[in-house]
């Protein structure tokens, strides 16, 4: 990382850091669209949080998806919540059931 030629990955550039802990990221990607409710079953959150996330998706007009990711670093603070992250819409910060 001290090398001036070091290139950060797109995710790192998006969250304004030089590296991230791969153990803290969850990625869900499929080759076709499915409805949001079905996709949300794949993330470890409470039913209340699923409802909250689904409500945000409805408000943003998101009905079907083929990818999502989450990062479980409590120290990460997203300041530009309207930015697309690798083409994905930022939905917010939520409590995880781990």
N, C-alpha and C positions, 0 to 999 in steps of 0.2 A: 504494500500500500504506500510505502514511502517512495517508490519508484515513480518519477514524473510521467512515465509511460503507462502507469497503471490505469486501466479502464474499469470503471465501476459498472455493474450490471444495471439494466433498466430499472429493476425494482429498487435498487439502492439509490439511483438517481431520483426516482419518484419520491422516496421518503427522505431524501437529502442526507444520506449517510454513505460511508465508504464500504460497509459490509453489513450483513445481517446473519443472524443465527438460523441456519436451515432447520434446526429442531423446533423452531417456534412458528413455522409457516405451515399452513394447510392449503392444499390446492385441490380443487375439484374441477375436472374438465372432461367433457364428453364430446362426441362428434356430431351430435344433433341437439336440437332445442328441446327442452322439457319445461313444464310449468314451474314457477318459482317454488310453490309449496312442496313439490316433489324433490327439488334440489335442496331445499332447506333441511330436509330430513337427514342430510349427510353431514351436518355440522353439529358439534356437541354443545348445544345451548338448551335452556329451559323452554317449555311451551310458551311462557310469557314472552321470552326473547324472540322466539320464532314468530309470534304474532306481531311483535314490534317491528321486526325486520320485514315481514310480509307487508305490513302497513306502509312502511317507507317505500317498498317496491311499487305498491299500487299508486302511491302519491307521485312517484317519479315515472309512472307509466311502464314499468318493467313487468311484463307478464311471463315471458319465456326466456330462459337462459341456457347457455352451454358451458359456462365457466364461472368460477368464483374462487376467491382465496381469502384467507384470514391469517393474521399475524398476531401472536399471543404475547407480545412484549408490552407490558403495562407502562413502560417508560416511553414508548413511541407516541408522539403527539403529531397528529395530522393538522396542519394549519390551513391548507388549501383544500377544503372539502368539496369544492366544485370541479376539481381537476380529475381528468380521466387517468387511471393508473393502468398502464398497458392496455388501454381501451376499455377498462372496467370502471364502472361508476362506484364511487366511495359511498357506502351506506351509513357508516358511523362506527361508534365504539360500543361494545356490548359485553356483558358478563358471560363468561364461559363456564360450562359444567365440565369440570375435569376430574 
